[in-house]
Amino acid sequence: MRNRIAPQSPRTLERIHKKSMQLFEECRRYLAAGVASSARVTPEMSPIFFERGKGSRIFDVDGNEYIDYILAWGPLLLGHCPQPVVEAVKKQLDLGTMFGSEVAEEVTLSRMVCDCIPSVELVRFTNSASEAVHMALRLARAYTGKSKIAKFEGAYHGWFDDILISIHPDADRAGLETEPLPILEMPGQPASVLSDICIVPWNRLEIVENTLAKHSKHIGALIVEPIMCNSGVIPPASGFLEGLREITKKHEVVLIFDETITGFRVGLGGAQAYYKVIPDMTVFGKGLGGGYPIAGFGGKKDIMNLVAQGKVRHQGTYNANPLCVVAALATLRELSKDHGAVYKQITELGKKLMGGIKEIFTENGLPVTPQGPGPLFSTLFTDTPVVSYRDTFRLNNQLYSRFWLALLDEGVRIWQSARGLWYLSAAHTEEDIDITLDAITKVAKGLKS
């Protein structure tokens, strides 16, 4: 653990995060690693304990206030504690939290999801996107009768054994870029799952086509983030998604868009509406619930009818529980107002922030490439665009570590990973962006030394 938040900072961790550090030391006596998700662990410092959030701001137990660009790792599209969502949940609390059956609001929510997402003719809800991915893959296998799945190197689709493969493989283990090796992410995953997965490189359409052609009798699905978001925000090359759509049809492979991150964030219709490429199935998650745990999967009727007819079962005690349903419904209603006008606001703020970061870093002779559509983007510490997972090997991780720690010291909270995202919300303002850019200006000057 560092003694200071950043080399140029006079304040120490012990001084400004004293209560957080005390809570962490107590918590780790009972909670493994002191956190409930491994994604919250960082080598630079112990985790911060937060007590409340409102709008674009989040407040820790030591009384520190931050402009929040993590937004609970993406779900808070409306910001912290949006009033319409809070009111809907409070009302439902008095009516009941679990019935083990359906509620009327589920009808409206299902209809709205089907109306929003072009590929979704029928939908099912889950508690997490990992579950939704699991069901989408099962359905694709059942529909095609083929067991193999193709996925992209560097893409994350949840933490289940059969898909937690080649997430961030080291260069010396990953094999050739033209023929990436499937690499297990951690101990405990059975090696047997490797026989049912093919790894392909992002933005290399000809290699994807060759792989699908070679294994066409065995590959049942190609799962893809339409914008790769877990290795930095890496957009698809021109014609790439269109090409995936064409070759999956050609080889009778179910095309699954994992829109856990992009769904409802880049627009009501997700990235598939943004790029006008319609998959066979879609997974969505973070943006739907306004901060409540609800996700889902959906697609063409001829695939989803396997669930409707009971041939492929989908179960879950907490699926579409009333609290999450009303939260999701309130969220979608807010996002839909004025034909989704909020997306223009979020996009413009995001692009202003991206442009400002680039300008500040250029003025200070520092490498950075902001990438993304605006509502989400990444600041990649390199001089040239990142177009595939292996391009991330050249990122200046040490410089990024100093950057996020120094920004935290200035009251701006961003992802700890050098591949990390910035998320904008409807609650962020022009003033937030100006304050953030002022903080970045100060930090950038310190990074030069």
N, C-alpha and C positions, 0 to 999 in steps of 0.2 A: 504494500500500500504506500502511495506517495504521502509525504508529509505535507505537501502543499497541493492545492487544487491545480495550480499551473505554475511553471517556473517563474513567471513574471508577477505572480500574485503574492501580496504580503499576508494574506489571511490563510489560516491553516484549516484542514479538515476538522480537527478536534474543536476548533473554535466556532465554526459556523454550522457544523453538523453533529454537535455533541450528543443531542438526544437520539438522533438517528443511529449513531454509533453504539450508544448504550443499548438501545432496543435491539439492534442487530446482534450484539454479543449475547443478550439474553435469549433472543429468538433461536439462534443456532444451537442452543442446548436442547431444543425440542423439535425444531423444524429442520429437515435435512438441508444443509448449506445456508440455512437462515432465510430461504426464499421459497415461494410456492411455484416458481417457474425458472428453469435453468437459464432462460433468456435474460433474466434480471441480474445475472452475475456478471461482473466486470472486474478485470484484474487491477484496474487503476484505483478503485476505492470501494468501500462498503456501500450497500444500497441505501438510498435515501428513503425514509419513511414519510409518507404524505398523509395529511389529515383532511384536506378538502380541496375542491376545485370549483371554479366558477368561470364560465365563458372561456376565454383563451388562457386563463391563469390557473396555476396550481400552487398550493402552499404546503410546505413541509412542517414537521413537528417542531422544528427549531424557529419557526416564524419567517422563514425565507420564502419569497415570492418569485415565481418564474413565469415567463411567457412559454407556453408549452407547445412544442412541435412534435412531441411523441404521441400525444393524445391516446394514451393507453394502448400503444402500438397500433393505432389506426382507427379504432371503432368510433371515436367521438367526432363525427362529421359535423355535428351541430355545436360542438364545444362541450365543456363540462356543465352538467346539471341544466340542460335546456328546459325551460319552463314547461312547454307542451308535453314533453316526455315525462317529466317529474309529476305533473298533474295527472296524467293518464295512469301512471303506476300507483300513485297515492290512492286514487279512486278504486283501482282494482284490488288493492290491499284490503280494503274494507269489504270486498265482495268475495274474496277467496283467492288463494295463490296456486292451488293444485286441485284438479278435479279428476285427473286420469281419463278425461274424455275431451270432447270438442267444445269450443266456445264460438259464439256468433261472430266475434271479431276475426276469427280464423278464416271465415269465408271472404271477408273484405280484404284481408291481408293477402291471401292466396291469389285473389283476382288482381290486386294491384301489382304483385310480383310478376304474374304472367303478362300483364299489360306493359310493364316496364322493360322486361328483358326479352329481346326478340326471339331467342331460341327456346324459351320456356313455355311449353304448352300445358304441362302438368308439373306440379311442384310438390316437394315434401320438405318439412322443416326438421332441423337437428339442433343440438346444443352447441356444436363447434364445427368449424370448417374441416377439421381432421376427420370427423365422422362423415361429413358430407362427401369428402373425397373418397373415403372408403366405400361408401354406397355407390357412388358414380362408377368406380372401377368394377365393383361387383356386377352392376347392371350391364356395363359394357362387355364384360366377359360372358355373362349369361346371354346377352343379345346376339353376340357374334359366335359364341362357341369357341372362342380363342382365348388362351390364358395369358399371353405375354402383354406387357404394358411398355410403351415407349415414353420416356420423359427426357427433359433437357438437363444437361449438366449445369449445376449451379442453381437449379430451381428447387424450391421447397414447397411441398404439398401436404404438410402435416407430419406428425411424429410416429405414425404406425409403421411397423416393421417393413411391409412390402413396398413402401414408397419413400422411406427415409434413406435414400440411396443417392450417392454422388451429389451431396448438397454443397459442400465446400472441400472437395478433395485436394490434397496437396499436389503440386506439379509433378513430384517424383513418383506418385502413385497413380496418377490419373490416366496414363497411357497417351496414345497419340490423339491430337485434337480431332483428326479425321475419323478416329475410332475410339472414343472414350471408353474406359473401363468402368464397370459398375462397382462402386466402392461403398461398403457398409459404413454407416456414420458412427457407430459405437458398439462396444461389447454388449452382448445379450441379443443382438439380432441374429436369427438363424441364417447361415450361409445359403440355405436352400432357396431363400427368396431371390437370390441373384439369378437363378435360372429363368425367372419369369419377368426379367426387366431388360430393356435395351436403352442405352444412354446415347443421346445425340447432342451435337453442339448447337447452341442458339445462333440464329441468323445464318445458318449454312444449309440452305434449302436443298442443294444437290445431295448433301450427305444424308439428310433426313429421307429424301426420296429413295436413295440407294438402300438405306436400312429397311424402310418399309417394304420395298420390292423384294429384298433378300429374305425377309421374315414374314411375308404377307400371309402365309398360311397359319401363323402363330400369334401375330400381334392383333389384339382385339381393340386397343385404344391408344391414342396419343393424347397425353395430358399436357397442357401448356398454360402458363400464365401469359395472356396476350401482351402484357408488358412485364418483362421479367423484373420482379421487385425485391427479391431477397438476395441478390448479388449486386446491389446498386440498382437504380431504376434504369433498365436497359430496354429502350423501345425496339419494336420489330423493325427490321429494314424494310424499305419500300417493296411491296409485293410479297413479303415473307408470309404473313398470315393468309393471304389469298392463295399462295402456293400450298400451304399446309391444308387448306380446305380442299383444294383440288386433288392432291395426292392421297389424302385420307379417303375421299370418295372413291378414287380409282382402285384402292387396295382394300376397300370395305373395312376400314378402320374407324371406330367411333372417335370423333374429335371432341375432346372435353376441354372447355375453357375453365381454368381455375381462376375465378374472379373474386377470390377471398379478399384481396386488397383493392383491386380496381372496381369491383362491383359497387354501384351506387356512389363511387367516389369521383370517377372521371365524368360521370353523368348518370342519369336515372337508368339508362340502358347499359351501363358499364362500358368496358372497352370494346365489346362486340358491336355496340351501336356507334361508338366513336370511330372505329375502323371499318365499319360496315362489312364485317365478316361474321357469319352466323355459324356457330358450332352445332353439334348434335346434342350436347349436354353442357350444362353450366353448374359450377359450384360457386356459391356466394357466402359471405360471412360478415366480416368486420363492419361494413357500412350499414347493415340492415337494422341493428337493434338500438342504435343510439347509446351504446354503452351497456346493453343487456345481452346476455349470452344466447343468441339465436343465430342460426345459419341455415343453409338449405342447399338442395340440389334439384335440378329440374331439366327438362328437355323435351324432345319430340315424344308425341303420344305413343308411337309404336315401341319406343324404348321404355318409357315410364309406365306403360300398361303392364309390364312385367310385375311392377309393384301393385298396381291397381287390381290386377287379377290374382294377386297372392302367390305368384310363381317365385318371386324374389321377395323375401320378407324384410321389412324395415321396422324396427321397434325402438323404443326408448321411453323410459318412465317420464323424463322431463321434457320430451319433445313438445314444442309449441305450448308450453305452459302459459297460463293466462297473463302473467306479469310480462313475459317476454313478447308475447303477441301484441299486447296493447302498446308496449314500448316501441316495437317495430312499426306498428301502424301509425303512431304519432310521428315517428321519425320520417316515414315515407310521405306523410301528408305535408310535413314542413318542407321537405326537399322538393315536393311537387308544386309548391305554390308558384304562381306566375310562370307556369311552364318551365319550372326548374331554373328560375333566374339566379338562385343562389350559386349555381355552378359558375356563372360568368364572374361573379364577385370573387369566389375562391380562386378561380384560374388567374384572374388579373393580379390578385395579391401574390400568388405564388410566382408568377412570372416577374413581377417587380422585385421580389426577394431574390430570385435566381439571378436576374440581371445585376442587381446591386452587389451580390456576392462576387460575381465574376469581375465586375469593375474594381472592387476593393482589392481583390487578390492580385489582379493585373498591376494595379498601381504600386503594390508592395512587392512585386516580383515573385509571387508565390503561385504554385501550380494548382489549378482547380478547374473542373469541368462539371458544372451543374447540368443534370439531365432529368427530364421528366416533363409531363404535360402541364404542370402548375399546381393542381390540387395535391399532388405528391411529386417529390423530386428527390434526387440525391446529390450531394456535393462530393464528387470523386476527386481525390487529390492526385491528379495527373494532368498533363497538358493536352492530352488528346482524348477524343471520345472513347468510351468503353462500349464495345459492340458485342462482346461475348464474355462468358464467365472467365476465360483465361486471361482476358485483358485486366482483370482485377489483381492479377499477380504483381503488376507494376505499381499499384497504389502505394502512396507514402503513408503507411499506417501509423508510424510514430508521430508524424506531423499532425495527422487527424486526431490522435489521442490528445495531444497538447491543445488542439483547437476546441474540442468539445468540453474538455475540463475547464479551459479558460472562459468559454461562453457560459458554462454553468455558474462560474464565479461572478459573471456579469448579469445573472438572472435570466438566462436563456437556456432552455432545456431541449437538447437534441439527442438523437441516437448515439450510443457509445461506439457502434461498429463503424469502421471506415467504409463499409458498403451501405451504411444505414440511410434511412429515408427521413425526409422532412414531410410532415403532414400539416396541411392547412385545414381550417374549419370555418364554418359560417360565423363563428364568434370572433375570429381574428379581424383586426381593423388596420387601417392605414397607419395609425399611430403605433400599433404593435410592430409593423414592418419597419417603420422609421427607427424605433427604439432598438430593434434587432440589428439593423444595419449600422447604427451608431456603435453598438457593442462589438460587432464584427470588425469595424474599422479600428477600434481600440485593440482588439485581440490580434488582428493581422500585423499590426506594428510590433507587437511583442513576439510574434512567431518568426519574424525576420532575424531576431537575435539568436 
